[in-house]
Amino acid sequence: MSTAVLTGSCPECETDLTVPEMVEGETLSCPECMLTLRIEGITDGRLTLEMVEVQLRDWGQ
Ligand SMILES: [Zn+2]
């Protein structure tokens, strides 16, 4: 038997996440804190998630 879903937890709010099969490098949004997370690695169906730093640049002066 194989599972078609992957699980992980949000590094920010620790919400358990279940997502369809995805690949490393894809991004998803945490439904709880709305952060953008990137899949850094997948081990035995378990996701390693990393927060994507959103660079807010102020180009004005
Ligand atoms: Zn979260």
N, CA, C, O and the ligand as a Tripos MOL2 file, in Angstrom:
@<TRIPOS>MOLECULE
protein
  245   243    62     0     0
PROTEIN
NO_CHARGES

@<TRIPOS>ATOM
      1 N           0.8440   -1.1990    0.0000 N.3       1 MET1
      2 CA          0.0000    0.0000    0.0000 C.3       1 MET1
      3 C           0.8790    1.2470    0.0000 C.2       1 MET1
      4 O           1.9390    1.2830    0.6240 O.2       1 MET1
      5 N           0.4250    2.2350   -0.6930 N.am      2 SER2
      6 CA          1.1500    3.4910   -0.6750 C.3       2 SER2
      7 C           0.1780    4.6140   -0.3950 C.2       2 SER2
      8 O          -0.9950    4.5620   -0.7660 O.2       2 SER2
      9 N           0.6800    5.6020    0.2530 N.am      3 THR3
     10 CA         -0.1750    6.7390    0.5620 C.3       3 THR3
     11 C           0.0340    7.8140   -0.4810 C.2       3 THR3
     12 O           1.1510    8.0570   -0.9380 O.2       3 THR3
     13 N          -1.0450    8.4440   -0.8420 N.am      4 ALA4
     14 CA         -0.9770    9.4630   -1.8870 C.3       4 ALA4
     15 C          -0.8440   10.8570   -1.3070 C.2       4 ALA4
     16 O          -0.8840   11.8530   -2.0300 O.2       4 ALA4
     17 N          -0.6880   10.9150   -0.0200 N.am      5 VAL5
     18 CA         -0.5720   12.2240    0.5930 C.3       5 VAL5
     19 C           0.7110   12.3150    1.4060 C.2       5 VAL5
     20 O           1.3010   11.3070    1.7940 O.2       5 VAL5
     21 N           1.1100   13.5190    1.6430 N.am      6 LEU6
     22 CA          2.3030   13.7850    2.4370 C.3       6 LEU6
     23 C           1.8820   14.6080    3.6480 C.2       6 LEU6
     24 O           0.9220   15.3770    3.5960 O.2       6 LEU6
     25 N           2.6060   14.4330    4.7170 N.am      7 THR7
     26 CA          2.2780   15.2020    5.9090 C.3       7 THR7
     27 C           3.4920   15.9830    6.3820 C.2       7 THR7
     28 O           4.6370   15.6410    6.0880 O.2       7 THR7
     29 N           3.2080   17.0180    7.1060 N.am      8 GLY8
     30 CA          4.2700   17.8250    7.6650 C.3       8 GLY8
     31 C           3.6430   18.7870    8.6570 C.2       8 GLY8
     32 O           2.4300   18.7800    8.8670 O.2       8 GLY8
     33 N           4.4690   19.6000    9.2530 N.am      9 SER9
     34 CA          3.9110   20.5970   10.1450 C.3       9 SER9
     35 C           4.5480   21.9410    9.8680 C.2       9 SER9
     36 O           5.7230   22.0450    9.5150 O.2       9 SER9
     37 N           3.7390   22.9520   10.0400 N.am     10 CYS10
     38 CA          4.1780   24.3100    9.7770 C.3      10 CYS10
     39 C           5.2610   24.7030   10.7770 C.2      10 CYS10
     40 O           5.0660   24.5560   11.9830 O.2      10 CYS10
     41 N           6.3950   25.1990   10.2970 N.am     11 PRO11
     42 CA          7.4690   25.5860   11.2120 C.3      11 PRO11
     43 C           7.1060   26.7990   12.0670 C.2      11 PRO11
     44 O           7.7390   27.0650   13.0890 O.2      11 PRO11
     45 N           6.1000   27.5120   11.6420 N.am     12 GLU12
     46 CA          5.7190   28.7120   12.3650 C.3      12 GLU12
     47 C           4.6760   28.4220   13.4440 C.2      12 GLU12
     48 O           4.8800   28.7470   14.6140 O.2      12 GLU12
     49 N           3.5550   27.8090   13.0450 N.am     13 CYS13
     50 CA          2.4590   27.6240   14.0040 C.3      13 CYS13
     51 C           2.2600   26.1570   14.3770 C.2      13 CYS13
     52 O           1.3840   25.8320   15.1790 O.2      13 CYS13
     53 N           3.0730   25.2690   13.7950 N.am     14 GLU14
     54 CA          3.0530   23.8510   14.1160 C.3      14 GLU14
     55 C           1.7390   23.1470   13.8010 C.2      14 GLU14
     56 O           1.4370   22.0870   14.3480 O.2      14 GLU14
     57 N           0.9680   23.7540   12.9130 N.am     15 THR15
     58 CA         -0.2390   23.1030   12.4380 C.3      15 THR15
     59 C           0.1370   21.8910   11.5910 C.2      15 THR15
     60 O           1.0440   21.9660   10.7620 O.2      15 THR15
     61 N          -0.5530   20.7870   11.7980 N.am     16 ASP16
     62 CA         -0.3180   19.6160   10.9690 C.3      16 ASP16
     63 C          -0.8980   19.8500    9.5900 C.2      16 ASP16
     64 O          -2.0460   20.2680    9.4420 O.2      16 ASP16
     65 N          -0.0970   19.5770    8.5990 N.am     17 LEU17
     66 CA         -0.5170   19.7890    7.2200 C.3      17 LEU17
     67 C          -0.5490   18.4700    6.4750 C.2      17 LEU17
     68 O           0.3360   17.6310    6.6390 O.2      17 LEU17
     69 N          -1.5580   18.2930    5.6680 N.am     18 THR18
     70 CA         -1.6340   17.1330    4.7910 C.3      18 THR18
     71 C          -1.8380   17.6470    3.3810 C.2      18 THR18
     72 O          -2.7920   18.3750    3.1030 O.2      18 THR18
     73 N          -0.9490   17.2690    2.5060 N.am     19 VAL19
     74 CA         -1.0170   17.7810    1.1400 C.3      19 VAL19
     75 C          -0.9740   16.6210    0.1550 C.2      19 VAL19
     76 O          -0.4730   15.5420    0.4720 O.2      19 VAL19
     77 N          -1.4980   16.8520   -1.0320 N.am     20 PRO20
     78 CA         -1.3670   15.8330   -2.0840 C.3      20 PRO20
     79 C           0.1100   15.6670   -2.4230 C.2      20 PRO20
     80 O           0.9430   16.4760   -2.0150 O.2      20 PRO20
     81 N           0.4200   14.6410   -3.1540 N.am     21 GLU21
     82 CA          1.8130   14.4190   -3.5120 C.3      21 GLU21
     83 C           2.4160   15.6370   -4.1950 C.2      21 GLU21
     84 O           1.8830   16.1470   -5.1810 O.2      21 GLU21
     85 N           3.5150   16.0820   -3.6600 N.am     22 MET22
     86 CA          4.2010   17.2400   -4.2140 C.3      22 MET22
     87 C           5.6800   16.8850   -4.3040 C.2      22 MET22
     88 O           6.1250   15.8510   -3.8060 O.2      22 MET22
     89 N           6.4100   17.7560   -4.9400 N.am     23 VAL23
     90 CA          7.8360   17.4940   -5.0720 C.3      23 VAL23
     91 C           8.6390   18.5760   -4.3770 C.2      23 VAL23
     92 O           8.1330   19.6600   -4.0900 O.2      23 VAL23
     93 N           9.8920   18.2670   -4.1140 N.am     24 GLU24
     94 CA         10.7720   19.2380   -3.4760 C.3      24 GLU24
     95 C          10.8450   20.5140   -4.2920 C.2      24 GLU24
     96 O          10.9090   20.4910   -5.5220 O.2      24 GLU24
     97 N          10.8320   21.6120   -3.5850 N.am     25 GLY25
     98 CA         10.9380   22.8970   -4.2520 C.3      25 GLY25
     99 C           9.5920   23.5720   -4.4750 C.2      25 GLY25
    100 O           9.5230   24.7700   -4.7490 O.2      25 GLY25
    101 N           8.5150   22.7820   -4.3540 N.am     26 GLU26
    102 CA          7.1980   23.3820   -4.5030 C.3      26 GLU26
    103 C           6.8530   24.1670   -3.2470 C.2      26 GLU26
    104 O           7.4070   23.9360   -2.1730 O.2      26 GLU26
    105 N           5.9420   25.0820   -3.4070 N.am     27 THR27
    106 CA          5.5330   25.8840   -2.2670 C.3      27 THR27
    107 C           4.0470   25.6850   -1.9890 C.2      27 THR27
    108 O           3.2650   25.3520   -2.8800 O.2      27 THR27
    109 N           3.6880   25.8950   -0.7400 N.am     28 LEU28
    110 CA          2.2910   25.8240   -0.3460 C.3      28 LEU28
    111 C           2.0650   26.8630    0.7360 C.2      28 LEU28
    112 O           3.0100   27.3970    1.3180 O.2      28 LEU28
    113 N           0.8060   27.1370    0.9920 N.am     29 SER29
    114 CA          0.4910   28.1080    2.0260 C.3      29 SER29
    115 C          -0.0870   27.3960    3.2350 C.2      29 SER29
    116 O          -0.9390   26.5180    3.0980 O.2      29 SER29
    117 N           0.3680   27.7670    4.3980 N.am     30 CYS30
    118 CA         -0.2040   27.2280    5.6140 C.3      30 CYS30
    119 C          -1.6130   27.8010    5.7670 C.2      30 CYS30
    120 O          -1.7960   29.0180    5.7320 O.2      30 CYS30
    121 N          -2.6110   26.9260    5.9360 N.am     31 PRO31
    122 CA         -3.9830   27.4100    6.0540 C.3      31 PRO31
    123 C          -4.2220   28.1540    7.3630 C.2      31 PRO31
    124 O          -5.2040   28.8820    7.5040 O.2      31 PRO31
    125 N          -3.3340   27.9680    8.2970 N.am     32 GLU32
    126 CA         -3.5230   28.5510    9.6190 C.3      32 GLU32
    127 C          -2.9210   29.9570    9.7170 C.2      32 GLU32
    128 O          -3.6030   30.9100   10.0920 O.2      32 GLU32
    129 N          -1.6400   30.0690    9.3740 N.am     33 CYS33
    130 CA         -0.9740   31.3590    9.5290 C.3      33 CYS33
    131 C          -0.7060   32.0340    8.1860 C.2      33 CYS33
    132 O          -0.1840   33.1480    8.1330 O.2      33 CYS33
    133 N          -1.0760   31.3380    7.0870 N.am     34 MET34
    134 CA         -0.9770   31.9070    5.7480 C.3      34 MET34
    135 C           0.4550   32.1430    5.2710 C.2      34 MET34
    136 O           0.6770   32.8110    4.2610 O.2      34 MET34
    137 N           1.4050   31.6020    5.9910 N.am     35 LEU35
    138 CA          2.7810   31.7310    5.5360 C.3      35 LEU35
    139 C           3.0120   30.8750    4.2950 C.2      35 LEU35
    140 O           2.3670   29.8440    4.1060 O.2      35 LEU35
    141 N           3.9260   31.3110    3.4690 N.am     36 THR36
    142 CA          4.3200   30.5040    2.3170 C.3      36 THR36
    143 C           5.4620   29.5920    2.7410 C.2      36 THR36
    144 O           6.4760   30.0460    3.2710 O.2      36 THR36
    145 N           5.2800   28.3080    2.4990 N.am     37 LEU37
    146 CA          6.2710   27.3130    2.9000 C.3      37 LEU37
    147 C           6.8110   26.6050    1.6730 C.2      37 LEU37
    148 O           6.0680   26.3200    0.7340 O.2      37 LEU37
    149 N           8.0870   26.3260    1.6840 N.am     38 ARG38
    150 CA          8.6910   25.5940    0.5790 C.3      38 ARG38
    151 C           9.1270   24.2150    1.0590 C.2      38 ARG38
    152 O           9.6320   24.0600    2.1710 O.2      38 ARG38
    153 N           8.9250   23.2260    0.2090 N.am     39 ILE39
    154 CA          9.3090   21.8670    0.5500 C.3      39 ILE39
    155 C          10.8080   21.7030    0.3260 C.2      39 ILE39
    156 O          11.2980   21.7290   -0.8030 O.2      39 ILE39
    157 N          11.5160   21.5330    1.4320 N.am     40 GLU40
    158 CA         12.9760   21.3830    1.3630 C.3      40 GLU40
    159 C          13.3740   19.9410    1.1590 C.2      40 GLU40
    160 O          14.4280   19.6500    0.5950 O.2      40 GLU40
    161 N          12.5280   19.0400    1.6200 N.am     41 GLY41
    162 CA         12.8550   17.6330    1.4850 C.3      41 GLY41
    163 C          11.6680   16.7700    1.8710 C.2      41 GLY41
    164 O          10.7560   17.2230    2.5630 O.2      41 GLY41
    165 N          11.6870   15.5420    1.4250 N.am     42 ILE42
    166 CA         10.6160   14.6010    1.7400 C.3      42 ILE42
    167 C          11.2550   13.3010    2.2160 C.2      42 ILE42
    168 O          12.0360   12.6800    1.4950 O.2      42 ILE42
    169 N          10.9170   12.9020    3.4270 N.am     43 THR43
    170 CA         11.4660   11.6730    3.9810 C.3      43 THR43
    171 C          10.3260   10.7910    4.4640 C.2      43 THR43
    172 O           9.6050   11.1500    5.3950 O.2      43 THR43
    173 N          10.1640    9.6370    3.8270 N.am     44 ASP44
    174 CA          9.1180    8.6900    4.2140 C.3      44 ASP44
    175 C           7.7450    9.3520    4.3020 C.2      44 ASP44
    176 O           6.9860    9.1010    5.2380 O.2      44 ASP44
    177 N           7.4370   10.1860    3.3350 N.am     45 GLY45
    178 CA          6.1330   10.8290    3.3010 C.3      45 GLY45
    179 C           5.9790   12.0000    4.2440 C.2      45 GLY45
    180 O           4.8930   12.5520    4.4220 O.2      45 GLY45
    181 N           7.1030   12.3620    4.8440 N.am     46 ARG46
    182 CA          7.0980   13.4460    5.8160 C.3      46 ARG46
    183 C           7.8150   14.6490    5.1910 C.2      46 ARG46
    184 O           8.9390   14.5400    4.7010 O.2      46 ARG46
    185 N           7.1450   15.7710    5.2230 N.am     47 LEU47
    186 CA          7.7020   16.9520    4.5900 C.3      47 LEU47
    187 C           8.6270   17.7280    5.5130 C.2      47 LEU47
    188 O           8.3580   17.8820    6.7050 O.2      47 LEU47
    189 N           9.7010   18.2040    4.9520 N.am     48 THR48
    190 CA         10.5220   19.1850    5.6570 C.3      48 THR48
    191 C          10.2010   20.5280    5.0300 C.2      48 THR48
    192 O          10.4830   20.7720    3.8570 O.2      48 THR48
    193 N           9.6130   21.3820    5.8260 N.am     49 LEU49
    194 CA          9.1470   22.6650    5.2930 C.3      49 LEU49
    195 C           9.9860   23.8160    5.8040 C.2      49 LEU49
    196 O          10.4450   23.8310    6.9460 O.2      49 LEU49
    197 N          10.1650   24.7570    4.9390 N.am     50 GLU50
    198 CA         10.9440   25.9420    5.2800 C.3      50 GLU50
    199 C          10.1220   27.1690    4.9360 C.2      50 GLU50
    200 O           9.4960   27.2410    3.8780 O.2      50 GLU50
    201 N          10.1320   28.1070    5.8230 N.am     51 MET51
    202 CA          9.4350   29.3520    5.5500 C.3      51 MET51
    203 C          10.0960   30.0910    4.3930 C.2      51 MET51
    204 O          11.3210   30.1700    4.3120 O.2      51 MET51
    205 N           9.2880   30.6170    3.5200 N.am     52 VAL52
    206 CA          9.8340   31.4310    2.4370 C.3      52 VAL52
    207 C           9.8090   32.8720    2.9130 C.2      52 VAL52
    208 O           8.7580   33.4490    3.1910 O.2      52 VAL52
    209 N          10.9860   33.4170    2.9940 N.am     53 GLU53
    210 CA         11.0840   34.8080    3.4180 C.3      53 GLU53
    211 C          10.5890   35.7040    2.3000 C.2      53 GLU53
    212 O          11.1330   35.7150    1.1960 O.2      53 GLU53
    213 N           9.5700   36.4360    2.6060 N.am     54 VAL54
    214 CA          9.0650   37.3820    1.6170 C.3      54 VAL54
    215 C           9.7840   38.6960    1.8310 C.2      54 VAL54
    216 O           9.6490   39.3580    2.8600 O.2      54 VAL54
    217 N          10.5350   39.0350    0.8400 N.am     55 GLN55
    218 CA         11.3140   40.2600    0.9510 C.3      55 GLN55
    219 C          10.4300   41.4740    0.6590 C.2      55 GLN55
    220 O           9.9710   41.6850   -0.4630 O.2      55 GLN55
    221 N          10.2180   42.2390    1.6880 N.am     56 LEU56
    222 CA          9.4400   43.4550    1.4890 C.3      56 LEU56
    223 C          10.4370   44.6020    1.3570 C.2      56 LEU56
    224 O          11.0070   45.0940    2.3300 O.2      56 LEU56
    225 N          10.6090   44.9850    0.1380 N.am     57 ARG57
    226 CA         11.5830   46.0370   -0.1050 C.3      57 ARG57
    227 C          10.8920   47.3760   -0.2700 C.2      57 ARG57
    228 O           9.8630   47.4970   -0.9350 O.2      57 ARG57
    229 N          11.4620   48.3250    0.3250 N.am     58 ASP58
    230 CA         10.9290   49.6760    0.2210 C.3      58 ASP58
    231 C          11.8070   50.4390   -0.7500 C.2      58 ASP58
    232 O          12.9120   50.8770   -0.4300 O.2      58 ASP58
    233 N          11.2750   50.5760   -1.9340 N.am     59 TRP59
    234 CA         12.0620   51.2470   -2.9630 C.3      59 TRP59
    235 C          11.9370   52.7690   -2.8710 C.2      59 TRP59
    236 O          12.7090   53.5050   -3.4860 O.2      59 TRP59
    237 N          10.9710   53.2190   -2.1080 N.am     60 GLY60
    238 CA         10.7860   54.6650   -1.9940 C.3      60 GLY60
    239 C          11.8280   55.2630   -1.0720 C.2      60 GLY60
    240 O          12.6620   54.5610   -0.5020 O.2      60 GLY60
    241 N          11.7590   56.5450   -0.9440 N.am     61 GLN61
    242 CA         12.7280   57.2000   -0.0690 C.3      61 GLN61
    243 C          12.0320   58.0020    0.9940 C.2      61 GLN61
    244 O          12.6900   58.6260    1.8260 O.2      61 GLN61
    245 ZN          1.3890   27.9640    9.9380 Zn       62 ZN62
@<TRIPOS>BOND
     1     1     2 1
     2     2     3 1
     3     3     4 2
     4     3     5 am
     5     5     6 1
     6     6     7 1
     7     7     8 2
     8     7     9 am
     9     9    10 1
    10    10    11 1
    11    11    12 2
    12    11    13 am
    13    13    14 1
    14    14    15 1
    15    15    16 2
    16    15    17 am
    17    17    18 1
    18    18    19 1
    19    19    20 2
    20    19    21 am
    21    21    22 1
    22    22    23 1
    23    23    24 2
    24    23    25 am
    25    25    26 1
    26    26    27 1
    27    27    28 2
    28    27    29 am
    29    29    30 1
    30    30    31 1
    31    31    32 2
    32    31    33 am
    33    33    34 1
    34    34    35 1
    35    35    36 2
    36    35    37 am
    37    37    38 1
    38    38    39 1
    39    39    40 2
    40    39    41 am
    41    41    42 1
    42    42    43 1
    43    43    44 2
    44    43    45 am
    45    45    46 1
    46    46    47 1
    47    47    48 2
    48    47    49 am
    49    49    50 1
    50    50    51 1
    51    51    52 2
    52    51    53 am
    53    53    54 1
    54    54    55 1
    55    55    56 2
    56    55    57 am
    57    57    58 1
    58    58    59 1
    59    59    60 2
    60    59    61 am
    61    61    62 1
    62    62    63 1
    63    63    64 2
    64    63    65 am
    65    65    66 1
    66    66    67 1
    67    67    68 2
    68    67    69 am
    69    69    70 1
    70    70    71 1
    71    71    72 2
    72    71    73 am
    73    73    74 1
    74    74    75 1
    75    75    76 2
    76    75    77 am
    77    77    78 1
    78    78    79 1
    79    79    80 2
    80    79    81 am
    81    81    82 1
    82    82    83 1
    83    83    84 2
    84    83    85 am
    85    85    86 1
    86    86    87 1
    87    87    88 2
    88    87    89 am
    89    89    90 1
    90    90    91 1
    91    91    92 2
    92    91    93 am
    93    93    94 1
    94    94    95 1
    95    95    96 2
    96    95    97 am
    97    97    98 1
    98    98    99 1
    99    99   100 2
   100    99   101 am
   101   101   102 1
   102   102   103 1
   103   103   104 2
   104   103   105 am
   105   105   106 1
   106   106   107 1
   107   107   108 2
   108   107   109 am
   109   109   110 1
   110   110   111 1
   111   111   112 2
   112   111   113 am
   113   113   114 1
   114   114   115 1
   115   115   116 2
   116   115   117 am
   117   117   118 1
   118   118   119 1
   119   119   120 2
   120   119   121 am
   121   121   122 1
   122   122   123 1
   123   123   124 2
   124   123   125 am
   125   125   126 1
   126   126   127 1
   127   127   128 2
   128   127   129 am
   129   129   130 1
   130   130   131 1
   131   131   132 2
   132   131   133 am
   133   133   134 1
   134   134   135 1
   135   135   136 2
   136   135   137 am
   137   137   138 1
   138   138   139 1
   139   139   140 2
   140   139   141 am
   141   141   142 1
   142   142   143 1
   143   143   144 2
   144   143   145 am
   145   145   146 1
   146   146   147 1
   147   147   148 2
   148   147   149 am
   149   149   150 1
   150   150   151 1
   151   151   152 2
   152   151   153 am
   153   153   154 1
   154   154   155 1
   155   155   156 2
   156   155   157 am
   157   157   158 1
   158   158   159 1
   159   159   160 2
   160   159   161 am
   161   161   162 1
   162   162   163 1
   163   163   164 2
   164   163   165 am
   165   165   166 1
   166   166   167 1
   167   167   168 2
   168   167   169 am
   169   169   170 1
   170   170   171 1
   171   171   172 2
   172   171   173 am
   173   173   174 1
   174   174   175 1
   175   175   176 2
   176   175   177 am
   177   177   178 1
   178   178   179 1
   179   179   180 2
   180   179   181 am
   181   181   182 1
   182   182   183 1
   183   183   184 2
   184   183   185 am
   185   185   186 1
   186   186   187 1
   187   187   188 2
   188   187   189 am
   189   189   190 1
   190   190   191 1
   191   191   192 2
   192   191   193 am
   193   193   194 1
   194   194   195 1
   195   195   196 2
   196   195   197 am
   197   197   198 1
   198   198   199 1
   199   199   200 2
   200   199   201 am
   201   201   202 1
   202   202   203 1
   203   203   204 2
   204   203   205 am
   205   205   206 1
   206   206   207 1
   207   207   208 2
   208   207   209 am
   209   209   210 1
   210   210   211 1
   211   211   212 2
   212   211   213 am
   213   213   214 1
   214   214   215 1
   215   215   216 2
   216   215   217 am
   217   217   218 1
   218   218   219 1
   219   219   220 2
   220   219   221 am
   221   221   222 1
   222   222   223 1
   223   223   224 2
   224   223   225 am
   225   225   226 1
   226   226   227 1
   227   227   228 2
   228   227   229 am
   229   229   230 1
   230   230   231 1
   231   231   232 2
   232   231   233 am
   233   233   234 1
   234   234   235 1
   235   235   236 2
   236   235   237 am
   237   237   238 1
   238   238   239 1
   239   239   240 2
   240   239   241 am
   241   241   242 1
   242   242   243 1
   243   243   244 2
@<TRIPOS>SUBSTRUCTURE
     1 MET1         2 RESIDUE 1 A MET
     2 SER2         6 RESIDUE 1 A SER
     3 THR3        10 RESIDUE 1 A THR
     4 ALA4        14 RESIDUE 1 A ALA
     5 VAL5        18 RESIDUE 1 A VAL
     6 LEU6        22 RESIDUE 1 A LEU
     7 THR7        26 RESIDUE 1 A THR
     8 GLY8        30 RESIDUE 1 A GLY
     9 SER9        34 RESIDUE 1 A SER
    10 CYS10       38 RESIDUE 1 A CYS
    11 PRO11       42 RESIDUE 1 A PRO
    12 GLU12       46 RESIDUE 1 A GLU
    13 CYS13       50 RESIDUE 1 A CYS
    14 GLU14       54 RESIDUE 1 A GLU
    15 THR15       58 RESIDUE 1 A THR
    16 ASP16       62 RESIDUE 1 A ASP
    17 LEU17       66 RESIDUE 1 A LEU
    18 THR18       70 RESIDUE 1 A THR
    19 VAL19       74 RESIDUE 1 A VAL
    20 PRO20       78 RESIDUE 1 A PRO
    21 GLU21       82 RESIDUE 1 A GLU
    22 MET22       86 RESIDUE 1 A MET
    23 VAL23       90 RESIDUE 1 A VAL
    24 GLU24       94 RESIDUE 1 A GLU
    25 GLY25       98 RESIDUE 1 A GLY
    26 GLU26      102 RESIDUE 1 A GLU
    27 THR27      106 RESIDUE 1 A THR
    28 LEU28      110 RESIDUE 1 A LEU
    29 SER29      114 RESIDUE 1 A SER
    30 CYS30      118 RESIDUE 1 A CYS
    31 PRO31      122 RESIDUE 1 A PRO
    32 GLU32      126 RESIDUE 1 A GLU
    33 CYS33      130 RESIDUE 1 A CYS
    34 MET34      134 RESIDUE 1 A MET
    35 LEU35      138 RESIDUE 1 A LEU
    36 THR36      142 RESIDUE 1 A THR
    37 LEU37      146 RESIDUE 1 A LEU
    38 ARG38      150 RESIDUE 1 A ARG
    39 ILE39      154 RESIDUE 1 A ILE
    40 GLU40      158 RESIDUE 1 A GLU
    41 GLY41      162 RESIDUE 1 A GLY
    42 ILE42      166 RESIDUE 1 A ILE
    43 THR43      170 RESIDUE 1 A THR
    44 ASP44      174 RESIDUE 1 A ASP
    45 GLY45      178 RESIDUE 1 A GLY
    46 ARG46      182 RESIDUE 1 A ARG
    47 LEU47      186 RESIDUE 1 A LEU
    48 THR48      190 RESIDUE 1 A THR
    49 LEU49      194 RESIDUE 1 A LEU
    50 GLU50      198 RESIDUE 1 A GLU
    51 MET51      202 RESIDUE 1 A MET
    52 VAL52      206 RESIDUE 1 A VAL
    53 GLU53      210 RESIDUE 1 A GLU
    54 VAL54      214 RESIDUE 1 A VAL
    55 GLN55      218 RESIDUE 1 A GLN
    56 LEU56      222 RESIDUE 1 A LEU
    57 ARG57      226 RESIDUE 1 A ARG
    58 ASP58      230 RESIDUE 1 A ASP
    59 TRP59      234 RESIDUE 1 A TRP
    60 GLY60      238 RESIDUE 1 A GLY
    61 GLN61      242 RESIDUE 1 A GLN
    62 ZN62       245 GROUP 0 **** ****
